[in-house]
Amino acid sequence: MKREDDEKLWDLLGRAAEPTVSPFFARNVVRKIRAARGESRATGWFSFRWLVPASAAVVTVLAVLSLRMQMPAQKHSNSSADKLASMEAQDGELIADLDDLVGDDNNSWDDSVLL
C-alpha cells in the first residue's frame, strides 16, 4: 500500500505509539514455560542450590552445640580470700622445700671454699 492511496491512514499510523517490550519479558516467558511443564516454585526450594548451603548451616550449628555440651564448665573463683589462701599454701611448701635443700648443719657448707 502506498502513502498516496490513503493519506489519513498513514497520518494516523505515524502518530501511533510504537509497541515496547517489557523489561521483564524474558522472565515472564520462562515463567509461562515452567508453568506449562508443570514445575512450580515449591520444587525450586528443594533444589541443590538451596539444599546444600542449608544442610551445611544445620551441620555447623549442631557441631557447635555438641561441642559446647561436651566441654566442662570451668569454675572461676572471684574470691580474693581463696586466692590468698592458695598462695600462702604454695609459699609454705616452697619454703619447706628450700629448707630441705639448704639444710641446717654447719658441715654442709664450708665457707673457706667461697674465699
C-alpha positions as CSV (number, residue, x, y, z in Angstrom):
1,M,0.0,0.0,0.0
2,K,1.4,3.4,-0.9
3,R,1.1,6.6,1.0
4,E,-0.9,8.2,-1.8
5,D,-3.6,5.5,-1.5
6,D,-4.8,6.6,2.0
7,E,-3.2,9.7,3.5
8,K,-5.4,9.7,6.6
9,L,-4.4,6.1,7.5
10,W,-0.7,6.9,7.1
11,D,-1.0,10.0,9.3
12,L,-2.8,8.0,11.9
13,L,-0.1,5.3,11.8
14,G,2.6,8.0,12.1
15,R,1.1,9.3,15.4
16,A,0.5,5.9,17.0
17,A,2.8,4.8,19.8
18,E,5.3,2.1,19.0
19,P,4.9,-1.1,20.9
20,T,7.6,-1.5,23.6
21,V,8.8,-4.7,25.2
22,S,8.5,-5.0,29.0
23,P,11.9,-5.3,30.8
24,F,10.5,-8.4,32.4
25,F,9.6,-10.1,29.1
26,A,12.1,-12.9,29.3
27,R,11.2,-13.6,32.9
28,N,7.6,-13.8,32.1
29,V,8.2,-16.1,29.1
30,V,10.3,-18.5,31.2
31,R,7.6,-18.5,34.0
32,K,4.9,-19.5,31.4
33,I,7.1,-22.2,30.0
34,R,7.7,-23.7,33.5
35,A,4.0,-23.5,34.3
36,A,3.3,-25.4,31.1
37,R,5.8,-28.1,32.1
38,G,4.2,-28.5,35.5
39,E,7.1,-27.0,37.5
40,S,6.2,-24.9,40.5
41,R,8.1,-22.7,42.8
42,A,8.0,-25.3,45.6
43,T,10.3,-27.6,43.6
44,G,12.7,-24.7,43.3
45,W,13.2,-24.5,47.0
46,F,14.3,-28.2,47.2
47,S,16.9,-27.9,44.6
48,F,20.6,-28.5,45.4
49,R,21.2,-24.7,45.1
50,W,19.3,-24.2,48.4
51,L,19.7,-27.7,49.9
52,V,23.5,-27.8,50.2
53,P,24.0,-24.4,52.0
54,A,21.1,-25.0,54.3
55,S,22.3,-28.5,55.3
56,A,25.8,-27.1,55.8
57,A,24.5,-24.5,58.1
58,V,22.5,-27.0,60.1
59,V,25.5,-29.3,60.5
60,T,27.6,-26.4,61.7
61,V,25.1,-25.4,64.3
62,L,24.7,-28.9,65.5
63,A,28.5,-29.3,65.8
64,V,28.9,-26.1,67.8
65,L,26.1,-27.1,70.1
66,S,27.5,-30.6,70.7
67,L,31.0,-29.2,71.4
68,R,29.5,-26.7,73.9
69,M,27.7,-29.6,75.7
70,Q,30.8,-31.8,75.9
71,M,33.2,-29.1,77.2
72,P,33.2,-29.0,81.0
73,A,32.3,-25.7,82.6
74,Q,35.3,-24.0,84.3
75,K,34.7,-22.7,87.8
76,H,36.1,-19.2,88.2
77,S,36.7,-18.2,91.8
78,N,36.4,-14.5,92.3
79,S,37.0,-14.6,96.0
80,S,40.3,-12.9,96.9
81,A,40.4,-14.9,100.2
82,D,40.5,-18.2,98.3
83,K,43.4,-16.9,96.1
84,L,45.3,-15.6,99.1
85,A,44.9,-18.9,101.0
86,S,46.1,-20.8,97.9
87,M,49.2,-18.6,97.5
88,E,50.1,-18.9,101.2
89,A,49.9,-22.7,101.0
90,Q,52.2,-22.7,98.0
91,D,54.6,-20.3,99.7
92,G,54.8,-22.6,102.8
93,E,55.5,-25.6,100.6
94,L,58.2,-23.7,98.7
95,I,59.9,-22.6,102.0
96,A,59.9,-26.1,103.3
97,D,61.4,-27.4,100.1
98,L,64.1,-24.8,100.3
99,D,64.9,-25.6,103.9
100,D,65.3,-29.2,103.0
101,L,67.7,-28.3,100.2
102,V,69.8,-25.9,102.2
103,G,69.8,-27.9,105.4
104,D,70.7,-26.6,108.9
105,D,74.0,-28.5,109.6
106,N,77.2,-26.4,109.6
107,N,79.2,-29.2,107.9
108,S,77.3,-29.0,104.6
109,W,78.7,-25.5,103.7
110,D,82.3,-24.8,104.0
111,D,83.0,-21.0,104.0
112,S,86.6,-21.5,103.0
113,V,85.6,-22.7,99.6
114,L,83.9,-19.4,98.9
115,L,87.0,-17.4,99.7
